[in-house]
Each structure stands twice: as structure tokens, then as C-alpha cells.
Amino acid sequence: MTGPGTGPKVGITVGFGEHGRELISSEIGMRLLAMVCAPWVERASVKLPAELAAHHALALRGLQQAQRELSAVTALLDRVVLKLIPLENPNGRKMVEGGQLCHRMNGRKVDINRNFDIYFGTHPPEYLPSEEYEGTAAFSEPEARITRDAAQSLLKENGGPGLHAFVAIHAGIKEMYVPYDYKLEEAKGEDLHGVLDKINRMHCRCRTGSAAKIGGYKAFGTACARYAAVAAVWCH
């Protein structure tokens, strides 16, 4: 998604609902999608299905509470190209909604967030196959390939504006991470903490830092590991 602006743009991929049991992640994704689409829905007087209409109404209310006009949304989109994946793991979510409330994996019992290529198949000492099985090969799972392709489409060599940020929205703990999640040190260069500090002041009051350090464990073969290492982009 982007606006009609012709100036330089920032490319951002945001993924939600990578793990089945993190239900609120995808609800946030749907709300963000509704907010981004709200100006066009209003302008075109589109008749939405009931569920989407509810998201649209709540999006408008949220914009009003934040004292933001619809024009602020269109102005933002003039400066970015946004790839949103509101639900990365639909089959895993279905299993949770069907009663398997703690199910984390996809429908094939693979952890999508261990199915990427950087350090694929490396296991930490506390590895639990029932929670973190990475699959038979990197990108063996369609969900990981969809996320990869969405991000790759923003690269300049693929005709995009460049991939400047990859954001993964999870649930269950009040923390915001900077790379890396497979080693304790933090990525150098961009002012990641400056970005997170601004979000913290406005919204979160979360702990921030290296995912491996403050999260308490190392993770390998993750989406964030790929884009921190391969594309050298922000990954929260």
C-alpha cells in the first residue's frame, strides 16, 4: 500500500500473527489495516462486510481519539510503501480457535519463526521441538515464503523503494526488541533505541534491547535474523 506521492519513499514490511496462540497480534494487524484504508473507504462510500465494517468503525474512532484526521493517514502513505501481513499463520490460528489454545506452530506443526534461512537448524540448549520445530529446510513452509516474498518485493533491485524496516508484531510480553535474537550483542548503526524510546514515551512503557539479551533465550532461523543480517534493516 502506498499513496500517490512521487517523492522518495520508505519501504516497510509488518507481519502479524506468526504464532497461532498470539491472537491479539492479528487483531492489531486488522485494526492497522483498517486505519490505513479508512480514507479510501470513506471517499468511495464502500459497503463493507459486517466484520470489516466493525474494524472500520473502530479505526475511525481510534483516529478521532488520537486527534488525527484522515488526511494524516494519506500524508503518511505518500511517504511510505507499506506491506502488511495481518495474519501470517491462518491454520495455526484455526487450531487455537478450535480449542488447542496453546498451539504455536502452523498447521504442519512447524514454527514459522524458525523456518527462515539465517542459522536455520541451529538449536539453543533449551530447544523444545514441540514449540520450535524448524521444518525440514529453510522456507519449507508457505507462510515463511509469503513473508519473505513480501519483504523482498520492496528491495530496490526488485523495483521497490528499498526495505528500510521489517517489523514483527508478537504478543505475550511487554518488550520491544532490536537485533539480534541469535546473539547477545545489539546491531550497530541505526538509532534503533531512539525509535523505540519514542514509541515507549507515547504508548508502551516496555523493556527494550537485544531480543536474545532481554528475552532470555537465543532464537535461530527467525524472520528478524534474516532481515537484520541480509538486508541490514531495522527489525523490532
For each residue, the residues with C-beta under 8 A, 3 or more apart:
1: 36 37 77 81 82 83 84
2: 5 9 77 78 80 81 82
3: 74 75 76 77 78 79
4: 78
5: 2 9 77 78 79
6:
7: 78 79
8: 79 161
9: 2 5 78 79 80 81 161
10: 79 80 81 161 162 164 165
11: 80 81 83 154 155 160 161 162 163 164 165
12: 80 81 82 83 154 164 165 166 167
13: 83 85 147 150 151 154 163 165 166 167
14: 29 32 82 83 84 85 167 168 169
15: 18 85 88 147 150 166 167 168 169 223
16: 25 26 28 29 84 85 86 87 88 169
17: 20 22 23 25 26 29 86 87 88 89 90 93
18: 15 22 25 88 89 112 113 143 147 168 170 223
19: 22 25 89 92 104 105 111 112 113 170
20: 17 89 91 92 93 94 95 96 100 103 104 105 106
21: 92 96 101 102 103 104
22: 17 18 19 25 26 170 171 172
23: 17 26 27 93 96 171
24: 27 28 171
25: 16 17 18 19 22 28 29 169 170 171
26: 16 17 22 23 29 30 86 87 93
27: 23 24 30 31
28: 16 24 25 31 32 169
29: 14 16 17 25 26 32 33 84 85 86 87 169
30: 26 27 33 34 55 86
31: 27 28 34 35 55 58 59 62
32: 14 28 29 35 36 84 86
33: 29 30 36 37 55 84 86
34: 30 31 37 38 52 55 56 58 59
35: 31 32 38 59 62 63 73
36: 1 32 33 73 77 82 84
37: 1 33 34 40 41 56
38: 34 35 41 42 56 59 60 63 70 73
39: 42 43 70 71 73 74
40: 37 43 44 46
41: 37 38 44 46 48 56
42: 38 39 45 60 70
43: 39 40
44: 40 41
45: 42
46: 40 41
47:
48: 41 52 53 56
49: 52 53
50: 53 54
51: 54 55
52: 34 48 49 55 56
53: 48 49 50 56 57
54: 50 51 57 58
55: 30 31 33 34 51 52 58 59
56: 34 37 38 41 48 52 53 59 60
57: 53 54 60 61
58: 31 34 54 55 61 62
59: 31 34 35 38 55 56 62 63
60: 38 42 56 57 63 64
61: 57 58 64 65
62: 31 35 58 59 65 66
63: 35 38 59 60 66 68 69 70 72 73
64: 60 61 67 68
65: 61 62
66: 62 63
67: 64
68: 63 64 72 73
69: 63 72
70: 38 39 42 63 73 74
71: 39 74 75
72: 63 68 69 75 76
73: 35 36 38 39 63 68 70 76 77
74: 3 39 70 71 77 78
75: 3 71 72 78 79
76: 3 72 73 79 80
77: 1 2 3 5 36 73 74 80 82
78: 2 3 4 5 7 9 74 75
79: 3 5 7 8 9 10 75 76
80: 2 9 10 11 12 76 77
81: 1 2 9 10 11 12 154 160 161
82: 1 2 12 14 36 77
83: 1 11 12 13 14 150 151 153 154
84: 1 14 16 29 32 33 36
85: 13 14 15 16 29 88 146 147 150
86: 16 17 26 29 30 32 33
87: 16 17 26 29 90 93
88: 15 16 17 18 85 112 143 146 147
89: 17 18 19 20 92 93 106 112 143
90: 17 87 93 94
91: 20 94 95 106 107 108
92: 19 20 21 89 95 96 103 104 105 106 107 112
93: 17 20 23 26 87 89 90 96 97
94: 20 90 91 97 98 107
95: 20 91 92 98 100 103 107
96: 20 21 23 92 93 100 101 102 103
97: 93 94
98: 94 95
99:
100: 20 95 96 103
101: 21 96
102: 21 96
103: 20 21 92 95 96 100
104: 19 20 21 92 111 131
105: 19 20 92 108 109 110 111 112 131 133
106: 20 89 91 92 109 110 111 112 141 143
107: 91 92 94 95
108: 91 105 135 141
109: 105 106 133
110: 105 106 114 115 133 134 135 140 141
111: 19 104 105 106 114 115 131 132 133 134 135
112: 18 19 88 89 92 105 106 115 141 143 144 147 223
113: 18 19 116 168 219 221 222 223
114: 110 111 120 132 133 134 135 219 220 221 222
115: 110 111 112 120 134 135 138 139 140 141 143 144 221
116: 113 120 138 139 144 148 221 222 223 225 226
117: 120 138 139 221 226
118: 182 220 221 222 225 226 229 230
119: 122 182 220 221 225
120: 114 115 116 117 134 137 138 220 221
121: 134 220 221
122: 119 182 220 221
123: 127 132 220
124: 127 217 218 219 220
125:
126: 217
127: 123 124 132
128: 131 132
129: 132 133
130: 133
131: 104 105 111 128
132: 111 114 123 127 128 129 219
133: 105 109 110 111 114 129 130
134: 110 111 114 115 120 121 220 221
135: 108 110 111 114 115 138 140 141
136: 140
137: 120 140
138: 115 116 117 120 135 144 221
139: 115 116 117 144 145 148
140: 110 115 135 136 137 144
141: 106 108 110 112 115 135 144 145
142: 145 146
143: 18 88 89 106 112 115 146 147
144: 112 115 116 138 139 140 141 147 148 223
145: 139 141 142 148 149
146: 85 88 142 143 149 150
147: 13 15 18 85 88 112 143 144 150 151 223
148: 116 139 144 145 151 152 223 226
149: 145 146 152 153
150: 13 15 83 85 146 147 153 154
151: 13 83 147 148 154 155 163 166 227 231
152: 148 149 155 158 163
153: 83 149 150 158 159 160
154: 11 12 13 81 83 150 151 158 160 161 162 163
155: 11 151 152 158 160 162 163 231
156: 159 160 161 162
157:
158: 152 153 154 155
159: 153 156
160: 11 81 153 154 155 156 163
161: 8 9 10 11 81 154 156 164
162: 10 11 154 155 156
163: 11 13 151 152 154 155 160 166 227 231 233
164: 10 11 12 161 233 234
165: 10 11 12 13 233 234 235 236
166: 12 13 15 151 163 223 224 227 231 233 234 235
167: 12 13 14 15 234 235 236
168: 14 15 18 113 223 224 235 236
169: 14 15 16 25 28 29
170: 18 19 22 25 173
171: 22 23 24 25
172: 22
173: 170 215
174: 204 205 206 207
175: 206 207 208 214 215
176: 196 199 200 204 206 207 208 236
177: 181 208 209 210 211 214 215 224 235 236
178: 186 187 192 193 196 208 209 210 211 234 235 236
179: 186 187 192 210 211 224 225 228 229 235
180: 183 184 185 186 187 210 211 212 225 228
181: 177 210 211 212 215 218 219 222 224 225
182: 118 119 122 212 218 219 220 222 225
183: 180 210 212 218
184: 180 210 212 213 218
185: 180 210
186: 178 179 180 192 209 210 213
187: 178 179 180 190 192 228
188:
189: 232
190: 187 234
191: 194 195
192: 178 179 186 187 195 196 234 236
193: 178 196 197 208
194: 191 197 198
195: 191 192 198 199 234 236
196: 176 178 192 193 199 200 206 208 236
197: 193 194 200 201 208
198: 194 195 201 202
199: 176 195 196 202 203 204
200: 176 196 197 203 204 205 206 208
201: 197 198
202: 198 199
203: 199 200
204: 174 176 199 200
205: 174 200
206: 174 175 176 196 200
207: 174 175 176 214
208: 175 176 177 178 193 196 197 200 214
209: 177 178 186 213 214
210: 177 178 179 180 181 183 184 185 186 213 214
211: 177 178 179 180 181 214 215 219 224
212: 180 181 182 183 184 215 217 218 219
213: 184 186 209 210
214: 175 177 207 208 209 210 211
215: 173 175 177 181 211 212 219
216:
217: 124 126 212
218: 124 181 182 183 184 212
219: 113 114 124 132 181 182 211 212 215 222 225
220: 114 118 119 120 121 122 123 124 134 182 225
221: 113 114 115 116 117 118 119 120 121 122 134 138 225
222: 113 114 116 118 181 182 219 225 226
223: 15 18 112 113 116 144 147 148 166 168 226 227 235
224: 166 168 177 179 181 211 227 228 235
225: 116 118 119 179 180 181 182 219 220 221 222 228 229
226: 116 117 118 148 222 223 229 230 231
227: 151 163 166 223 224 230 231 233 235
228: 179 180 187 224 225 231 232 233 235
229: 118 179 225 226 232
230: 118 226 227
231: 151 155 163 166 226 227 228
232: 189 228 229
233: 163 164 165 166 227 228
234: 164 165 166 167 178 190 192 195
235: 165 166 167 168 177 178 179 223 224 227 228
236: 165 167 168 176 177 178 192 195 196
